[in-house]
Amino acid sequence: MRLTRLALTDFRNYRHSVWKPETNISVLTGENGSGKTNMLEAVSLLAPGRGLRSAPLQALCRTDARQWGVAATLTHGIDQTLLGTGADLSEKSRRSFRLDGAAVRSQAEIAQVFSCVWLTPQMDRLFLEGAGGRRRFLDRLVMALTPDHARQMAAHERSVSSRNRLLADRPNEELWLTSLEDSIARHAVAASAARLSLVESMNAQPFPSADFPQSTLHLDCEISQKLMSVSALQVEDWIRAKLRDSRREDRARGSTSMGAHKADFLLSDVETGRSAELSSSGQQKAMLIGVVLSHAALIEQSRGEAPAILLDEPLLHLDEQRRDALLASLGALNTPVILTGTDADPFSALTGKAGFFNVQDGHIQPV
């Protein structure tokens, strides 16, 4: 897969910009606030989910505009795919997708065509903060292997939200609650099984780079643990029973205590056993990069095509040896890779392999 054209309209600080990368690897440089991360975010929004920043739709729109759009041309050999997303805020609509000019009914259709993973400086604290960010990172990895995971998670989230509202407003609606709890159980099992499959595959995958620490992925999840010993149908029954028995406590808390939203994702170093949360910033960054590289190799092996990789300021916290190793590893990948930095010099090892672009005030130009 190659990204051959990207058009942004009224997106963040871009009024209208068309970018045509000619190589798989692109390096975007420029001052802070110039729009480098906005460009990465635009690409991330072409995949299912809420994008690199998980921003509300209003925040994505350029000041004084009422609609925004991102459109891309992807090539696969001689085939071409047109992919677009955007929102019209005046209609209070949800974000919509178009695939080859036609409206898309399910984000799972998009996941079949385009997936991506990313690392940002904010994710350097991924293992020091709440579980939500770690789940989102894991689910992004899962979607590349199991495209239907986006639909399962969206349906699970809707059912959990509906159950919370119903418990608060109409707690005696037994049949309605039972129906919602049945939906939560089904989608939670499907999502947890997909996560477990990804984790097991990653842990069994030969590691692609000796220059980054090999990590063991762990799922802290009751549902996944159950799935390792009993059938999916038995786990669904167990979840339904737990939800039914916890209605009073969940109503008092205002939340649902059982489901795929309660899982956590952890990393530990294979060689030392040291957990990511006990590692330094540089060690954590190296571990995450190792996971991204290993994931790309796994997906390319499984589906014949690696996900696009978006790396915002990837060289921060890395020593010189690992900076060189990262750039060498990226040069071997056959997928769109976009990197950002304030200066082009640290990326000089990619000269001749990557396209270099300068970003300034919402405009992107070749260097």
Long-range contacts (C-beta under 8 A, 24 or more apart in sequence): 1-74, 1-75, 1-76, 1-114, 1-305, 1-308, 1-335, 1-336, 2-74, 2-75, 2-76, 2-336, 3-43, 3-72, 3-73, 3-74, 3-308, 3-336, 4-73, 4-74, 4-75, 5-71, 5-72, 5-73, 6-39, 6-42, 6-43, 6-70, 6-71, 6-72, 6-73, 7-69, 7-70, 7-71, 7-72, 8-39, 8-42, 8-69, 8-70, 9-68, 9-69, 9-70, 9-71, 9-86, 10-61, 10-62, 10-65, 10-67, 10-68, 10-69, 11-38, 11-42, 11-60, 11-61, 11-62, 11-68, 11-69, 11-70, 12-38, 12-41, 12-42, 12-60, 12-62, 12-362, 13-38, 13-62, 13-361, 13-362, 14-38, 14-39, 14-42, 14-62, 14-362, 15-62, 15-362, 17-362, 17-363, 17-364, 19-357, 19-364, 21-336, 21-355, 21-357, 22-355, 23-353, 23-354, 23-355, 24-333, 24-334, 24-335, 24-336, 24-337, 25-330, 25-331, 25-337, 25-338, 25-339, 25-350, 25-353, 25-354, 25-355, 26-336, 26-337, 26-338, 26-339, 26-354, 26-355, 26-356, 26-357, 27-339, 27-340, 27-341, 27-344, 27-347, 27-350, 27-354, 27-355, 27-356, 27-357, 28-338, 28-339, 28-340, 28-341, 28-357, 28-358, 28-359, 28-364, 29-340, 29-341, 29-342, 29-343, 29-344, 29-347, 29-356, 29-357, 29-358, 29-359, 29-367, 30-342, 30-358, 30-359, 30-360, 31-342, 31-360, 32-342, 34-359, 34-360, 34-361, 34-362, 35-359, 35-360, 35-361, 35-362, 35-363, 35-364, 36-312, 36-340, 36-359, 37-120, 37-312, 37-340, 38-362, 39-338, 39-340, 39-359, 39-364, 40-118, 40-120, 40-310, 40-312, 40-338, 40-340, 42-70, 43-70, 43-72, 43-116, 43-308, 43-310, 43-336, 43-338, 44-116, 44-118, 44-310, 45-70, 45-85, 45-95, 46-70, 46-72, 46-83, 46-84, 46-85, 46-110, 46-114, 46-116, 47-110, 47-111, 47-114, 47-115, 47-116, 47-140, 47-143, 47-308, 48-107, 48-108, 48-110, 48-111, 48-143, 48-150, 49-107, 49-136, 49-139, 49-140, 49-143, 49-150, 52-118, 52-120, 52-310, 52-312, 54-136, 57-87, 57-89, 57-94, 57-95, 58-89, 60-87, 61-87, 61-89, 66-90, 72-114, 74-113, 74-114, 76-305, 81-113, 81-114, 83-110, 83-113, 83-114, 106-151, 107-150, 107-151, 107-154, 108-147, 108-148, 108-150, 108-151, 110-150, 111-143, 111-144, 111-147, 111-148, 111-149, 111-150, 112-147, 114-308, 115-140, 115-143, 115-144, 115-147, 115-299, 115-307, 115-308, 116-140, 116-144, 116-307, 116-308, 116-309, 116-310, 116-336, 117-141, 117-144, 117-292, 117-295, 117-296, 117-307, 117-308, 117-309, 117-310, 118-309, 118-310, 118-311, 118-312, 119-285, 119-288, 119-289, 119-292, 119-310, 119-311, 119-312, 119-314, 120-312, 120-313, 121-312, 121-313, 121-316, 123-288, 124-281, 124-284, 124-285, 124-316, 124-317, 126-276, 126-284, 126-288, 127-266, 127-267, 127-275, 127-276, 127-277, 127-279, 127-284, 128-277, 131-263, 131-264, 131-265, 134-264, 134-265, 134-266, 135-261, 135-263, 135-264, 135-265, 137-265, 138-195, 138-198, 138-263, 138-265, 139-191, 139-195, 141-198, 141-202, 141-291, 141-295, 142-194, 142-195, 142-198, 144-295, 144-299, 144-303, 144-307, 145-194, 145-197, 145-198, 145-201, 145-298, 145-299, 145-302, 145-303, 146-194, 146-197, 146-198, 148-190, 148-194, 149-191, 149-194, 152-187, 152-190, 152-191, 152-194, 153-187, 153-191, 153-260, 155-183, 155-187, 156-183, 156-184, 156-187, 156-188, 156-191, 156-259, 156-260, 156-261, 157-261, 159-183, 159-184, 159-187, 160-184, 160-256, 160-259, 160-261, 163-243, 163-250, 163-256, 164-250, 164-254, 164-255, 164-256, 167-247, 167-250, 167-251, 168-251, 168-254, 171-247, 171-251, 177-244, 177-247, 178-240, 178-244, 181-239, 181-240, 181-243, 181-244, 182-240, 184-239, 184-243, 184-256, 184-258, 184-259, 185-235, 185-236, 185-237, 185-239, 185-240, 185-243, 186-236, 187-260, 188-223, 188-239, 188-258, 188-259, 188-260, 189-223, 189-227, 189-232, 189-235, 189-236, 189-239, 191-260, 192-221, 192-223, 192-224, 192-227, 192-260, 192-263, 193-224, 193-227, 193-232, 195-219, 195-221, 195-224, 195-260, 195-263, 195-265, 196-221, 196-224, 196-227, 196-228, 201-298, 201-302, 202-291, 202-294, 202-295, 202-298, 205-294, 205-297, 205-298, 205-301, 206-297, 207-290, 207-294, 208-293, 208-294, 208-296, 208-297, 208-329, 209-290, 209-293, 209-325, 209-329, 211-321, 211-322, 211-325, 211-326, 211-329, 212-286, 212-287, 212-289, 212-290, 212-293, 212-322, 212-325, 212-326, 212-329, 213-269, 213-270, 213-271, 213-283, 213-286, 213-287, 213-290, 214-269, 214-270, 214-271, 214-290, 214-294, 215-267, 215-268, 215-269, 215-270, 215-276, 215-287, 215-290, 215-291, 216-267, 216-268, 216-269, 216-270, 217-265, 217-266, 217-267, 217-291, 218-265, 218-266, 218-267, 218-268, 219-263, 219-264, 219-265, 219-266, 220-263, 220-264, 220-265, 220-266, 221-260, 221-262, 221-263, 221-264, 222-258, 222-262, 223-259, 223-260, 223-263, 224-263, 267-291, 281-317, 282-317, 282-318, 282-319, 285-316, 285-317, 285-318, 286-318, 286-322, 289-314, 289-318, 289-322, 289-326, 293-329, 296-333, 296-335, 300-334, 300-335, 305-335, 306-333, 306-334, 306-335, 307-335, 308-335, 308-336, 308-337, 308-338, 309-333, 309-335, 309-336, 309-337, 309-338, 310-337, 310-338, 311-337, 311-338, 311-339, 311-340, 312-340, 313-340, 313-341, 314-339, 314-340, 314-341, 315-341, 315-346, 315-347, 324-349
